[in-house]
Structure formats: structure tokens, C-alpha cells
């Protein structure tokens, strides 16, 4: 397989993941204004509150996602998204090679 094609597929996965991660957070209801009513984020928050006796644990998944939705992704979160995107791009290229 052409090395340029490999680099393009992995690069597209990286770019797509980094660009789409904030979009996905907002779509799930984790926004700068708080968790949107009726959203997946609101359902997650309700479940977490019930499990924790009425409050959402600081440092938990829901709190972390809301922090990213409000303030944007940290450098570490961007690296994680880019790494996942690179994997997806590489896997897509592997599947395309099978066809």
C-alpha cells in the first residue's frame, strides 16, 4: 500500500477526531451553558446522581465531560482524541485494502 495513502488516512482520522470531539460533546448536551435539559448528558447526570445519593461526584465521568463541554478539551484530551482518530483512520484503511 502506498505510504502517502496511509499517511492521508491516518491524518484524516486524527483531524476528524480532534474537530468532531467538541461537536460530539455539544450534541450529547455538554455545553458551555451547562448540561442541556432532555439530553444524553442530562440522563447521564440523573443516573450518576441517583447512584451517588443525590449528587454528581466531582472528578467523575459526567463532571469531566461537562468540564470539557464548558471549557473545551484539554491538551491531554486532544491527544487522546487524536490517538483514537489515528486508530480509526488506520483501521478504515485496513478494511479498504480488504475490499
Short mmCIF file of the C-alpha atoms (twelve columns), coordinates in Angstrom:
data_MODEL
# 
_entry.id   MODEL 
# 
loop_
_atom_site.group_PDB 
_atom_site.id 
_atom_site.type_symbol 
_atom_site.label_atom_id 
_atom_site.label_alt_id 
_atom_site.label_comp_id 
_atom_site.label_asym_id 
_atom_site.label_seq_id 
_atom_site.Cartn_x 
_atom_site.Cartn_y 
_atom_site.Cartn_z 
_atom_site.pdbx_PDB_model_num 
ATOM 1  C CA . UNK A 1  0.000   0.000  0.000  1 
ATOM 2  C CA . UNK A 2  1.172   3.492  -0.833 1 
ATOM 3  C CA . UNK A 3  2.751   5.266  2.192  1 
ATOM 4  C CA . UNK A 4  1.122   8.541  1.153  1 
ATOM 5  C CA . UNK A 5  -2.282  6.865  1.226  1 
ATOM 6  C CA . UNK A 6  -1.551  5.502  4.723  1 
ATOM 7  C CA . UNK A 7  -0.497  8.930  5.978  1 
ATOM 8  C CA . UNK A 8  -3.585  10.552 4.461  1 
ATOM 9  C CA . UNK A 9  -5.968  8.034  6.052  1 
ATOM 10 C CA . UNK A 10 -4.368  8.324  9.483  1 
ATOM 11 C CA . UNK A 11 -4.193  12.120 9.198  1 
ATOM 12 C CA . UNK A 12 -7.858  12.293 8.236  1 
ATOM 13 C CA . UNK A 13 -8.734  10.187 11.270 1 
ATOM 14 C CA . UNK A 14 -6.684  12.431 13.564 1 
ATOM 15 C CA . UNK A 15 -8.126  15.658 12.173 1 
ATOM 16 C CA . UNK A 16 -11.664 14.305 12.166 1 
ATOM 17 C CA . UNK A 17 -11.473 13.158 15.770 1 
ATOM 18 C CA . UNK A 18 -9.982  16.400 17.077 1 
ATOM 19 C CA . UNK A 19 -12.510 18.520 15.183 1 
ATOM 20 C CA . UNK A 20 -15.519 16.328 15.930 1 
ATOM 21 C CA . UNK A 21 -14.893 15.667 19.646 1 
ATOM 22 C CA . UNK A 22 -16.257 19.080 20.755 1 
ATOM 23 C CA . UNK A 23 -19.172 18.698 18.342 1 
ATOM 24 C CA . UNK A 24 -19.997 15.297 19.849 1 
ATOM 25 C CA . UNK A 25 -19.864 16.738 23.374 1 
ATOM 26 C CA . UNK A 26 -22.269 19.512 22.455 1 
ATOM 27 C CA . UNK A 27 -24.576 17.069 20.664 1 
ATOM 28 C CA . UNK A 28 -24.667 14.930 23.818 1 
ATOM 29 C CA . UNK A 29 -25.729 18.006 25.802 1 
ATOM 30 C CA . UNK A 30 -22.465 19.055 27.459 1 
ATOM 31 C CA . UNK A 31 -22.421 22.774 26.633 1 
ATOM 32 C CA . UNK A 32 -20.806 25.971 27.882 1 
ATOM 33 C CA . UNK A 33 -24.136 26.921 29.470 1 
ATOM 34 C CA . UNK A 34 -24.399 23.624 31.366 1 
ATOM 35 C CA . UNK A 35 -25.970 20.267 30.653 1 
ATOM 36 C CA . UNK A 36 -28.877 20.664 28.238 1 
ATOM 37 C CA . UNK A 37 -32.271 19.518 29.520 1 
ATOM 38 C CA . UNK A 38 -33.534 16.295 27.975 1 
ATOM 39 C CA . UNK A 39 -30.140 15.392 26.511 1 
ATOM 40 C CA . UNK A 40 -27.995 12.286 26.867 1 
ATOM 41 C CA . UNK A 41 -25.860 14.342 29.261 1 
ATOM 42 C CA . UNK A 42 -28.909 15.059 31.422 1 
ATOM 43 C CA . UNK A 43 -29.767 11.361 31.552 1 
ATOM 44 C CA . UNK A 44 -26.168 10.546 32.500 1 
ATOM 45 C CA . UNK A 45 -26.244 13.224 35.197 1 
ATOM 46 C CA . UNK A 46 -29.510 11.870 36.613 1 
ATOM 47 C CA . UNK A 47 -28.146 8.317  36.703 1 
ATOM 48 C CA . UNK A 48 -24.932 9.476  38.394 1 
ATOM 49 C CA . UNK A 49 -26.883 11.486 40.963 1 
ATOM 50 C CA . UNK A 50 -29.110 8.540  41.840 1 
ATOM 51 C CA . UNK A 51 -26.080 6.253  42.166 1 
ATOM 52 C CA . UNK A 52 -24.291 8.775  44.411 1 
ATOM 53 C CA . UNK A 53 -27.181 9.556  46.742 1 
ATOM 54 C CA . UNK A 54 -28.284 12.794 45.091 1 
ATOM 55 C CA . UNK A 55 -25.098 14.456 43.897 1 
ATOM 56 C CA . UNK A 56 -22.750 14.124 40.966 1 
ATOM 57 C CA . UNK A 57 -19.261 13.119 42.059 1 
ATOM 58 C CA . UNK A 58 -16.507 15.628 41.336 1 
ATOM 59 C CA . UNK A 59 -13.926 14.099 39.042 1 
ATOM 60 C CA . UNK A 60 -16.394 11.548 37.677 1 
ATOM 61 C CA . UNK A 61 -17.284 10.919 34.046 1 
ATOM 62 C CA . UNK A 62 -20.253 13.302 33.934 1 
ATOM 63 C CA . UNK A 63 -18.313 16.094 35.657 1 
ATOM 64 C CA . UNK A 64 -15.347 15.576 33.326 1 
ATOM 65 C CA . UNK A 65 -17.474 15.626 30.182 1 
ATOM 66 C CA . UNK A 66 -19.261 18.769 31.376 1 
ATOM 67 C CA . UNK A 67 -15.952 20.464 32.113 1 
ATOM 68 C CA . UNK A 68 -14.767 19.648 28.582 1 
ATOM 69 C CA . UNK A 69 -18.069 20.833 27.121 1 
ATOM 70 C CA . UNK A 70 -17.843 24.115 29.030 1 
ATOM 71 C CA . UNK A 71 -14.143 24.921 28.688 1 
ATOM 72 C CA . UNK A 72 -13.042 22.865 25.705 1 
ATOM 73 C CA . UNK A 73 -10.779 19.869 25.549 1 
ATOM 74 C CA . UNK A 74 -7.511  19.848 27.439 1 
ATOM 75 C CA . UNK A 75 -4.269  19.063 25.647 1 
ATOM 76 C CA . UNK A 76 -4.419  15.520 27.039 1 
ATOM 77 C CA . UNK A 77 -7.986  15.067 25.786 1 
ATOM 78 C CA . UNK A 78 -6.958  16.323 22.347 1 
ATOM 79 C CA . UNK A 79 -4.075  13.838 22.301 1 
ATOM 80 C CA . UNK A 80 -6.454  11.037 23.293 1 
ATOM 81 C CA . UNK A 81 -8.920  12.036 20.558 1 
ATOM 82 C CA . UNK A 82 -6.125  12.265 18.005 1 
ATOM 83 C CA . UNK A 83 -4.812  8.838  19.001 1 
ATOM 84 C CA . UNK A 84 -8.258  7.300  18.701 1 
ATOM 85 C CA . UNK A 85 -8.754  9.023  15.358 1 
ATOM 86 C CA . UNK A 86 -5.446  7.690  14.082 1 
ATOM 87 C CA . UNK A 87 -6.583  4.197  15.015 1 
ATOM 88 C CA . UNK A 88 -9.883  4.668  13.219 1 
ATOM 89 C CA . UNK A 89 -8.127  6.025  10.131 1 
ATOM 90 C CA . UNK A 90 -5.705  3.112  10.122 1 
ATOM 91 C CA . UNK A 91 -8.492  0.586  10.616 1 
ATOM 92 C CA . UNK A 92 -10.519 2.129  7.792  1 
ATOM 93 C CA . UNK A 93 -7.514  1.886  5.529  1 
ATOM 94 C CA . UNK A 94 -7.056  -1.762 6.504  1 
ATOM 95 C CA . UNK A 95 -10.689 -2.519 5.721  1 
ATOM 96 C CA . UNK A 96 -10.456 -0.704 2.405  1 
ATOM 97 C CA . UNK A 97 -7.445  -2.845 1.492  1 
ATOM 98 C CA . UNK A 98 -9.553  -5.975 2.019  1 
ATOM 99 C CA . UNK A 99 -12.183 -4.871 -0.462 1 
# 
